[in-house]
């Protein structure tokens, strides 16, 4: 059947690109993907698939093959980022301040292509394929958890997902057995001092100075508190304070993220952050408010399903497509699916000729990745139903 699918993909390639560019032109952020969900639902129902809405703007569509067999789920995320696009392509975002800067537009096109191809072959395989279209991957608390809670994985035996990846050459595959992506937590802190004129700092409690000390002190968590053989990241992404150059402000807001694979390190980072904020503020006569939010858990791939995936990659695209790949500190709420059922999440290279990374206002993908990724996902589903 693989040769038939290759011919189908070749025929469908212009449509894959058309779908991807349409989603790119009309991006929508977390849980507001109303137009996106309507386009997806209309297409899936047009294929004759029953579609169930869940998690506000999420969808589950079920394809029934011949009686018997297992059920395999394929998941795509559907949300965009709150980012102003700076590309000049004819499919540039038409929604101000919103952009598909991570590849989710391509993910949707890939899974739509798989759905169309497998619907045409439903009389030739046993079992079922469930297509999951998940909102809000980019912004915690994310859409995967409510999707699971509302029945996205009911009756599902395994789940697979891919992510187009700019850091890999187009068509190359990266995957890790076991922990592959980090737990992603967020924190915020507000430093409150005493405002005053910049020419008379002795009459103030300068929250900018205190915040600066906190940023420096926090760097000691990874460099001096964490085992150097264990990965951990603590990064600040927001510092806001003040309105004019000659006024020391009343307060400063800081926000950041903690990435880890080890629960003990996660707890250590939270504990040390709290202590550093408290003690640094006290030392300068300021007050500090600290909030720590647990985010997505560690994404842990199931070893047997990774082995199966790699065999399908070799059969479908060739052994030379697989590259050595290390775990990354990025977070992914696909982790919630893997906590419930076996499966694997992997990266599919889309970086040839593309200079800008994920989440950059000039991000774009190499669209030559789309047909090959669709071919792999279609064969992955069919091979799972046949062999697993």
Secondary structure, 3 states (H helix, E strand, C coil): CHHHHHHHHHHHHHHHHHHHHHHHHCCCCCCCCHHHHHHHHHHHHHCCCEEEEECCCEEEEEEECEEEEEEEEEEEECCCECCCCCCCCCCCCCCCCCECCCCHHHHHHHHHHHHHHHHCCHHHCEEEEEEEEECCCCCCCCCHHHHHHCCCCCCCCEEEEEEEECCCCCCCEECCCEEEECEEEEEEEEEECECEECCCHHHCECHHHHHHHHHHHHHHHHHHHCCCCCCEEEEEEEEECCCCCCEECCEEEEEEEEEECCHHHHHHHHHHHHHHHHHHHHHHCCEEEEEEEEEECCEEECHHHHHHHHHHHHHHCCHHHECCCCCECCCCCCHHHHHHCEEEEEEEECCCCCCCCCCCCCCCCCCHHHHHHHHHHHHHHHHHHHHC
